[in-house]
Amino acid sequence: MSDNGHFDFKKHWLALTPDEREAFAQEAGTTSHYIQTHLTGKRKMPGKVLMNGLF
């Protein structure tokens, strides 16, 4: 995270190992494939339930 408080989700996601990505996705209530495909490229805005799981 930078000094201005900006959080780069894509950088965070790409820094995780494949096992960490699976665990993160499972805890968030989705799959690592869904996150990689839809959320890291800013193609979709997660719904409220998923957003709460991610953060």
N, CA, C and O atoms as a GROMACS GRO file, in nm:
protein
  220
    1MET      N    1   0.085  -0.117   0.000
    1MET     CA    2   0.000   0.000   0.000
    1MET      C    3   0.089   0.124   0.000
    1MET      O    4   0.192   0.127   0.068
    2SER      N    5   0.051   0.223  -0.076
    2SER     CA    6   0.132   0.344  -0.083
    2SER      C    7   0.096   0.440   0.030
    2SER      O    8   0.006   0.415   0.110
    3ASP      N    9   0.169   0.550   0.034
    3ASP     CA   10   0.149   0.648   0.141
    3ASP      C   11   0.011   0.712   0.139
    3ASP      O   12  -0.040   0.752   0.244
    4ASN      N   13  -0.052   0.722   0.021
    4ASN     CA   14  -0.182   0.788   0.014
    4ASN      C   15  -0.298   0.694   0.046
    4ASN      O   16  -0.414   0.736   0.039
    5GLY      N   17  -0.271   0.571   0.082
    5GLY     CA   18  -0.376   0.479   0.124
    5GLY      C   19  -0.441   0.403   0.010
    5GLY      O   20  -0.540   0.334   0.032
    6HIS      N   21  -0.389   0.413  -0.112
    6HIS     CA   22  -0.444   0.343  -0.228
    6HIS      C   23  -0.406   0.195  -0.221
    6HIS      O   24  -0.290   0.161  -0.202
    7PHE      N   25  -0.506   0.109  -0.236
    7PHE     CA   26  -0.482  -0.035  -0.235
    7PHE      C   27  -0.498  -0.088  -0.376
    7PHE      O   28  -0.604  -0.070  -0.438
    8ASP      N   29  -0.395  -0.152  -0.429
    8ASP     CA   30  -0.400  -0.208  -0.564
    8ASP      C   31  -0.430  -0.357  -0.553
    8ASP      O   32  -0.341  -0.438  -0.525
    9PHE      N   33  -0.556  -0.393  -0.574
    9PHE     CA   34  -0.599  -0.532  -0.559
    9PHE      C   35  -0.525  -0.623  -0.656
    9PHE      O   36  -0.485  -0.734  -0.618
   10LYS      N   37  -0.506  -0.579  -0.779
   10LYS     CA   38  -0.439  -0.663  -0.878
   10LYS      C   39  -0.296  -0.696  -0.835
   10LYS      O   40  -0.254  -0.811  -0.845
   11LYS      N   41  -0.223  -0.597  -0.787
   11LYS     CA   42  -0.085  -0.622  -0.741
   11LYS      C   43  -0.085  -0.718  -0.623
   11LYS      O   44  -0.002  -0.808  -0.615
   12HIS      N   45  -0.180  -0.699  -0.532
   12HIS     CA   46  -0.191  -0.788  -0.417
   12HIS      C   47  -0.219  -0.931  -0.465
   12HIS      O   48  -0.154  -1.025  -0.419
   13TRP      N   49  -0.314  -0.946  -0.555
   13TRP     CA   50  -0.352  -1.078  -0.606
   13TRP      C   51  -0.234  -1.146  -0.675
   13TRP      O   52  -0.208  -1.264  -0.651
   14LEU      N   53  -0.164  -1.073  -0.760
   14LEU     CA   54  -0.054  -1.132  -0.835
   14LEU      C   55   0.065  -1.168  -0.746
   14LEU      O   56   0.148  -1.251  -0.784
   15ALA      N   57   0.074  -1.106  -0.630
   15ALA     CA   58   0.183  -1.137  -0.537
   15ALA      C   59   0.158  -1.266  -0.459
   15ALA      O   60   0.250  -1.320  -0.398
   16LEU      N   61   0.034  -1.316  -0.461
   16LEU     CA   62   0.001  -1.439  -0.388
   16LEU      C   63   0.046  -1.562  -0.466
   16LEU      O   64   0.048  -1.562  -0.589
   17THR      N   65   0.080  -1.667  -0.393
   17THR     CA   66   0.110  -1.795  -0.456
   17THR      C   67  -0.022  -1.859  -0.500
   17THR      O   68  -0.128  -1.818  -0.452
   18PRO      N   69  -0.018  -1.958  -0.588
   18PRO     CA   70  -0.143  -2.025  -0.628
   18PRO      C   71  -0.222  -2.081  -0.509
   18PRO      O   72  -0.345  -2.071  -0.507
   19ASP      N   73  -0.154  -2.137  -0.412
   19ASP     CA   74  -0.224  -2.189  -0.293
   19ASP      C   75  -0.287  -2.077  -0.212
   19ASP      O   76  -0.398  -2.091  -0.161
   20GLU      N   77  -0.216  -1.965  -0.200
   20GLU     CA   78  -0.270  -1.849  -0.128
   20GLU      C   79  -0.391  -1.792  -0.201
   20GLU      O   80  -0.487  -1.747  -0.138
   21ARG      N   81  -0.386  -1.793  -0.334
   21ARG     CA   82  -0.500  -1.744  -0.412
   21ARG      C   83  -0.623  -1.831  -0.390
   21ARG      O   84  -0.734  -1.780  -0.373
   22GLU      N   85  -0.603  -1.963  -0.389
   22GLU     CA   86  -0.715  -2.055  -0.364
   22GLU      C   87  -0.775  -2.031  -0.226
   22GLU      O   88  -0.897  -2.025  -0.212
   23ALA      N   89  -0.690  -2.016  -0.126
   23ALA     CA   90  -0.738  -1.994   0.011
   23ALA      C   91  -0.810  -1.860   0.021
   23ALA      O   92  -0.916  -1.852   0.084
   24PHE      N   93  -0.755  -1.757  -0.040
   24PHE     CA   94  -0.817  -1.624  -0.039
   24PHE      C   95  -0.955  -1.630  -0.104
   24PHE      O   96  -1.052  -1.578  -0.050
   25ALA      N   97  -0.962  -1.694  -0.220
   25ALA     CA   98  -1.089  -1.704  -0.293
   25ALA      C   99  -1.192  -1.784  -0.214
   25ALA      O  100  -1.309  -1.745  -0.207
   26GLN      N  101  -1.149  -1.893  -0.156
   26GLN     CA  102  -1.242  -1.977  -0.078
   26GLN      C  103  -1.297  -1.897   0.040
   26GLN      O  104  -1.416  -1.903   0.069
   27GLU      N  105  -1.211  -1.824   0.108
   27GLU     CA  106  -1.255  -1.743   0.222
   27GLU      C  107  -1.352  -1.633   0.178
   27GLU      O  108  -1.443  -1.596   0.252
   28ALA      N  109  -1.332  -1.583   0.056
   28ALA     CA  110  -1.420  -1.478   0.003
   28ALA      C  111  -1.550  -1.534  -0.053
   28ALA      O  112  -1.643  -1.458  -0.081
   29GLY      N  113  -1.557  -1.666  -0.069
   29GLY     CA  114  -1.680  -1.727  -0.118
   29GLY      C  115  -1.688  -1.734  -0.270
   29GLY      O  116  -1.797  -1.731  -0.327
   30THR      N  117  -1.573  -1.744  -0.335
   30THR     CA  118  -1.570  -1.754  -0.481
   30THR      C  119  -1.453  -1.842  -0.521
   30THR      O  120  -1.396  -1.913  -0.438
   31THR      N  121  -1.416  -1.839  -0.648
   31THR     CA  122  -1.303  -1.919  -0.696
   31THR      C  123  -1.189  -1.828  -0.739
   31THR      O  124  -1.210  -1.711  -0.772
   32SER      N  125  -1.069  -1.883  -0.740
   32SER     CA  126  -0.955  -1.804  -0.785
   32SER      C  127  -0.969  -1.770  -0.933
   32SER      O  128  -0.925  -1.664  -0.978
   33HIS      N  129  -1.031  -1.860  -1.009
   33HIS     CA  130  -1.052  -1.835  -1.152
   33HIS      C  131  -1.144  -1.714  -1.172
   33HIS      O  132  -1.118  -1.629  -1.257
   34TYR      N  133  -1.250  -1.706  -1.094
   34TYR     CA  134  -1.343  -1.592  -1.104
   34TYR      C  135  -1.270  -1.462  -1.073
   34TYR      O  136  -1.286  -1.363  -1.144
   35ILE      N  137  -1.192  -1.461  -0.967
   35ILE     CA  138  -1.118  -1.340  -0.930
   35ILE      C  139  -1.022  -1.301  -1.041
   35ILE      O  140  -1.017  -1.185  -1.082
   36GLN      N  141  -0.945  -1.398  -1.091
   36GLN     CA  142  -0.847  -1.370  -1.196
   36GLN      C  143  -0.915  -1.318  -1.322
   36GLN      O  144  -0.866  -1.224  -1.384
   37THR      N  145  -1.025  -1.379  -1.360
   37THR     CA  146  -1.092  -1.344  -1.485
   37THR      C  147  -1.168  -1.213  -1.477
   37THR      O  148  -1.159  -1.131  -1.569
   38HIS      N  149  -1.242  -1.192  -1.370
   38HIS     CA  150  -1.334  -1.079  -1.366
   38HIS      C  151  -1.291  -0.962  -1.280
   38HIS      O  152  -1.324  -0.847  -1.311
   39LEU      N  153  -1.219  -0.987  -1.174
   39LEU     CA  154  -1.192  -0.879  -1.079
   39LEU      C  155  -1.056  -0.813  -1.096
   39LEU      O  156  -1.043  -0.693  -1.072
   40THR      N  157  -0.954  -0.888  -1.137
   40THR     CA  158  -0.822  -0.825  -1.152
   40THR      C  159  -0.816  -0.736  -1.274
   40THR      O  160  -0.736  -0.643  -1.280
   41GLY      N  161  -0.901  -0.763  -1.373
   41GLY     CA  162  -0.904  -0.680  -1.493
   41GLY      C  163  -1.007  -0.569  -1.487
   41GLY      O  164  -1.030  -0.499  -1.585
   42LYS      N  165  -1.070  -0.554  -1.371
   42LYS     CA  166  -1.172  -0.450  -1.349
   42LYS      C  167  -1.287  -0.461  -1.449
   42LYS      O  168  -1.340  -0.360  -1.495
   43ARG      N  169  -1.325  -0.586  -1.481
   43ARG     CA  170  -1.435  -0.607  -1.574
   43ARG      C  171  -1.570  -0.604  -1.504
   43ARG      O  172  -1.671  -0.568  -1.564
   44LYS      N  173  -1.571  -0.641  -1.378
   44LYS     CA  174  -1.695  -0.647  -1.302
   44LYS      C  175  -1.676  -0.581  -1.166
   44LYS      O  176  -1.566  -0.577  -1.112
   45MET      N  177  -1.786  -0.530  -1.114
   45MET     CA  178  -1.787  -0.480  -0.977
   45MET      C  179  -1.850  -0.590  -0.893
   45MET      O  180  -1.963  -0.630  -0.918
   46PRO      N  181  -1.777  -0.640  -0.794
   46PRO     CA  182  -1.833  -0.747  -0.711
   46PRO      C  183  -1.960  -0.701  -0.640
   46PRO      O  184  -1.974  -0.585  -0.602
   47GLY      N  185  -2.052  -0.796  -0.621
   47GLY     CA  186  -2.172  -0.768  -0.544
   47GLY      C  187  -2.137  -0.747  -0.398
   47GLY      O  188  -2.023  -0.769  -0.356
   48LYS      N  189  -2.234  -0.704  -0.320
   48LYS     CA  190  -2.210  -0.669  -0.180
   48LYS      C  191  -2.156  -0.787  -0.100
   48LYS      O  192  -2.061  -0.771  -0.023
   49VAL      N  193  -2.214  -0.906  -0.117
   49VAL     CA  194  -2.170  -1.022  -0.040
   49VAL      C  195  -2.026  -1.057  -0.074
   49VAL      O  196  -1.945  -1.080   0.016
   50LEU      N  197  -1.993  -1.061  -0.203
   50LEU     CA  198  -1.856  -1.093  -0.243
   50LEU      C  199  -1.760  -0.983  -0.200
   50LEU      O  200  -1.650  -1.012  -0.155
   51MET      N  201  -1.801  -0.859  -0.213
   51MET     CA  202  -1.715  -0.747  -0.171
   51MET      C  203  -1.681  -0.759  -0.022
   51MET      O  204  -1.567  -0.737   0.018
   52ASN      N  205  -1.780  -0.793   0.058
   52ASN     CA  206  -1.755  -0.812   0.201
   52ASN      C  207  -1.658  -0.927   0.224
   52ASN      O  208  -1.575  -0.920   0.314
   53GLY      N  209  -1.668  -1.032   0.145
   53GLY     CA  210  -1.577  -1.145   0.158
   53GLY      C  211  -1.435  -1.110   0.117
   53GLY      O  212  -1.339  -1.159   0.176
   54LEU      N  213  -1.422  -1.025   0.017
   54LEU     CA  214  -1.289  -0.986  -0.031
   54LEU      C  215  -1.219  -0.892   0.066
   54LEU      O  216  -1.096  -0.898   0.080
   55PHE      N  217  -1.296  -0.806   0.133
   55PHE     CA  218  -1.236  -0.709   0.222
   55PHE      C  219  -1.292  -0.726   0.359
   55PHE      O  220  -1.254  -0.654   0.451
   0.00000   0.00000   0.00000
